[in-house]
């Protein structure tokens, strides 16, 4: 389970183990999972070729350095500067665990909160391809998102299944819209077919923005 707030929790990967005791159970589970992912990466259990395009877009390579008996993550940035993960750009800190989990050959199910956090739209597009690739390799990916870029990218990959093998089969995808209704949350199933994911909800917002612009300049 790759909880929201991943960037902040990376601090605990290189902090005193005594601070670990102050984390809530969900955050502890995330930190434990991160150590497992790093260990799997170090042992060659992560499909690095799957992650290459995403790492290249963010401009870094991952290194695992052992210090004081702990395997700690360092990143070599595009300018050859080596940084502990806690000092890396926020997009790297937020998304590295996602990439490792999607490429980990020993994981069958991955839960992700807001995978788009701190990522440029182009990086979100590449992440969508990585998610689709992981699904096609048999992994179950359950995620929440507010990103239209991620949604549109996944939708395009599904629509591409009409022309290319290796795209994302719409039968492997289920989408639900959550909205507030009084004191409760309303869950609606969103249509997914060979044309992709229904974009009605995001289209409404885009139309409202265009209407505002027409008012301002009209």
C-alpha positions as CSV (number, residue, x, y, z in Angstrom):
1,X,0.0,0.0,0.0
2,X,1.7,3.2,-1.2
3,X,0.2,5.8,1.0
4,X,-0.3,9.5,0.2
5,X,2.5,11.6,1.6
6,X,5.3,9.3,0.3
7,X,7.7,12.2,-0.1
8,X,7.7,13.1,3.5
9,X,8.0,9.5,4.7
10,X,11.2,9.0,2.8
11,X,12.9,11.0,5.6
12,X,12.5,8.0,7.8
13,X,14.5,5.8,5.5
14,X,17.7,7.7,6.5
15,X,16.7,8.9,10.0
16,X,17.3,7.3,13.4
17,X,15.4,4.1,13.8
18,X,14.1,5.5,17.1
19,X,11.9,7.9,15.1
20,X,10.2,4.9,13.5
21,X,8.3,4.3,16.8
22,X,6.4,7.6,16.4
23,X,4.8,6.7,13.1
24,X,1.2,5.6,12.8
25,X,0.6,1.9,11.7
26,X,-0.1,2.8,8.1
27,X,3.1,4.9,7.8
28,X,5.1,2.1,9.5
29,X,3.8,-0.4,7.0
30,X,4.8,1.9,4.1
31,X,8.4,2.4,5.4
32,X,8.6,-1.4,5.9
33,X,7.4,-2.0,2.4
34,X,10.0,0.5,1.1
35,X,12.8,-1.4,2.7
36,X,11.5,-4.6,1.1
37,X,11.3,-2.9,-2.3
38,X,14.9,-1.6,-2.0
39,X,16.1,-5.1,-0.9
40,X,14.3,-6.6,-3.9
41,X,15.9,-4.0,-6.2
42,X,19.3,-4.8,-4.7
43,X,18.8,-8.5,-5.3
44,X,17.7,-8.0,-8.9
45,X,14.1,-8.8,-8.4
46,X,12.9,-5.6,-10.0
47,X,12.5,-5.4,-13.8
48,X,14.7,-2.3,-14.4
49,X,14.0,-2.3,-18.1
50,X,10.4,-1.5,-17.3
51,X,11.4,1.5,-15.3
52,X,14.0,3.0,-17.7
53,X,11.8,5.5,-19.5
54,X,10.3,6.8,-16.3
55,X,13.7,7.1,-14.6
56,X,15.1,8.9,-17.7
57,X,12.2,11.4,-17.7
58,X,12.8,12.2,-14.0
59,X,16.6,12.3,-14.7
60,X,18.0,9.9,-12.1
61,X,19.3,6.4,-11.4
62,X,18.8,4.5,-8.2
63,X,21.7,3.2,-6.0
64,X,21.4,1.3,-2.8
65,X,24.2,2.1,-0.3
66,X,24.7,0.1,2.9
67,X,25.4,2.3,6.0
68,X,25.4,1.2,9.6
69,X,23.7,-2.1,8.6
70,X,20.9,-0.5,6.7
71,X,20.5,-0.4,2.9
72,X,19.7,3.2,2.1
73,X,18.5,4.7,-1.2
74,X,20.6,7.2,-3.0
75,X,19.9,8.8,-6.4
76,X,22.4,9.8,-9.1
77,X,20.9,12.8,-10.8
78,X,21.2,13.7,-14.5
79,X,24.2,16.0,-13.6
80,X,26.0,13.1,-11.9
81,X,25.4,14.5,-8.4
82,X,24.6,11.7,-5.8
83,X,21.9,12.5,-3.3
84,X,20.3,10.6,-0.4
85,X,16.7,10.0,-1.5
86,X,15.5,12.4,1.3
87,X,17.2,15.2,-0.6
88,X,16.1,14.3,-4.1
89,X,13.4,16.3,-6.0
90,X,9.9,15.9,-4.7
91,X,8.8,14.0,-7.8
92,X,11.5,11.4,-7.3
93,X,10.7,11.0,-3.6
94,X,7.0,10.6,-4.3
95,X,7.2,8.2,-7.2
96,X,10.2,6.0,-6.7
97,X,8.4,3.5,-4.5
98,X,5.6,3.4,-7.1
99,X,8.0,2.5,-9.9
100,X,9.8,-0.1,-7.8
101,X,6.5,-1.8,-6.8
102,X,5.2,-1.8,-10.4
103,X,8.5,-3.4,-11.5
104,X,8.9,-5.8,-8.6
105,X,8.4,-9.3,-10.0
106,X,7.4,-10.7,-6.6
107,X,4.4,-8.4,-6.0
108,X,1.0,-9.3,-7.3
109,X,-1.1,-6.4,-5.9
110,X,-0.2,-2.7,-5.6
111,X,-2.4,-0.1,-4.0
112,X,-1.4,3.5,-4.8
113,X,-2.8,6.8,-3.5
114,X,-2.5,9.7,-5.9
115,X,0.3,8.3,-8.1
116,X,0.5,11.7,-10.0
117,X,1.7,13.6,-6.9
118,X,4.5,16.1,-7.8
119,X,4.9,14.8,-11.3
120,X,5.0,16.9,-14.5
121,X,2.2,15.9,-17.0
122,X,4.8,14.2,-19.3
123,X,6.0,12.1,-16.4
124,X,2.4,11.2,-15.6
125,X,2.0,10.0,-19.2
126,X,5.0,7.7,-18.9
127,X,3.8,6.5,-15.5
128,X,0.4,5.5,-17.1
129,X,2.3,3.3,-19.6
130,X,4.3,1.8,-16.7
131,X,1.0,1.0,-14.9
132,X,-0.5,-0.6,-18.0
133,X,2.7,-2.6,-18.6
134,X,2.5,-3.9,-15.0
135,X,-1.1,-4.9,-15.4
136,X,-0.3,-6.7,-18.7
137,X,2.4,-8.7,-16.8
138,X,-0.3,-9.9,-14.4
139,X,-0.1,-7.4,-11.6
140,X,-3.3,-5.9,-10.0
141,X,-3.1,-2.2,-9.6
142,X,-5.7,-0.3,-7.5
143,X,-5.3,3.5,-7.4
144,X,-7.0,6.7,-6.6
145,X,-6.4,9.8,-8.7
146,X,-7.5,13.4,-9.3
147,X,-5.3,13.8,-12.4
148,X,-6.9,14.3,-15.8
149,X,-3.5,13.7,-17.4
150,X,-3.2,10.3,-15.9
151,X,-6.8,9.4,-16.7
152,X,-6.5,10.6,-20.4
153,X,-3.2,8.7,-20.8
154,X,-4.7,5.4,-19.5
155,X,-7.7,6.0,-21.6
156,X,-5.5,6.3,-24.7
157,X,-3.7,3.1,-23.9
158,X,-7.0,1.3,-23.6
159,X,-8.2,2.7,-26.9
160,X,-4.9,1.6,-28.5
161,X,-5.9,-2.0,-27.9
162,X,-8.1,-1.7,-31.0
163,X,-4.9,-1.4,-33.1
164,X,-2.0,-2.9,-31.2
165,X,-1.5,-6.0,-29.1
166,X,0.2,-5.2,-25.8
167,X,-2.1,-2.2,-25.1
168,X,-4.5,-2.3,-22.2
169,X,-7.5,-4.5,-22.5
170,X,-10.6,-2.6,-21.4
171,X,-11.9,-5.8,-19.7
172,X,-9.0,-5.5,-17.3
173,X,-10.0,-2.0,-16.1
174,X,-12.7,-0.9,-13.8
175,X,-13.2,2.8,-12.9
176,X,-15.4,4.3,-10.2
177,X,-16.2,8.0,-9.5
178,X,-16.6,9.0,-5.8
179,X,-18.6,12.1,-5.0
180,X,-20.2,13.6,-1.9
181,X,-23.9,13.1,-1.4
182,X,-25.1,14.5,1.9
183,X,-23.3,12.8,4.8
184,X,-22.3,9.9,2.5
185,X,-20.0,9.1,-0.4
186,X,-21.7,8.1,-3.6
187,X,-19.9,5.5,-5.8
188,X,-20.7,5.4,-9.5
189,X,-19.3,3.0,-12.0
190,X,-17.7,4.8,-15.0
191,X,-18.0,3.3,-18.5
192,X,-14.8,1.7,-19.9
193,X,-14.8,0.2,-23.4
194,X,-12.6,-0.1,-26.5
195,X,-12.8,3.7,-26.8
196,X,-11.2,4.1,-23.4
197,X,-12.5,5.6,-20.1
198,X,-15.5,7.9,-20.2
199,X,-14.2,11.4,-19.6
200,X,-17.5,13.1,-18.8
201,X,-16.6,14.2,-15.3
202,X,-13.3,15.9,-16.3
203,X,-14.9,17.4,-19.4
204,X,-17.5,19.2,-17.2
205,X,-14.7,20.9,-15.4
206,X,-12.9,21.8,-18.6
207,X,-16.1,23.3,-20.0
208,X,-16.5,25.4,-16.8
209,X,-13.0,26.8,-17.2
210,X,-13.6,27.6,-20.9
211,X,-16.9,29.4,-19.9
212,X,-15.0,31.5,-17.4
213,X,-12.4,32.4,-20.0
214,X,-15.2,33.3,-22.5
215,X,-16.7,35.6,-19.8
216,X,-13.4,37.3,-19.1
217,X,-12.4,37.9,-22.7
218,X,-15.9,38.0,-24.3
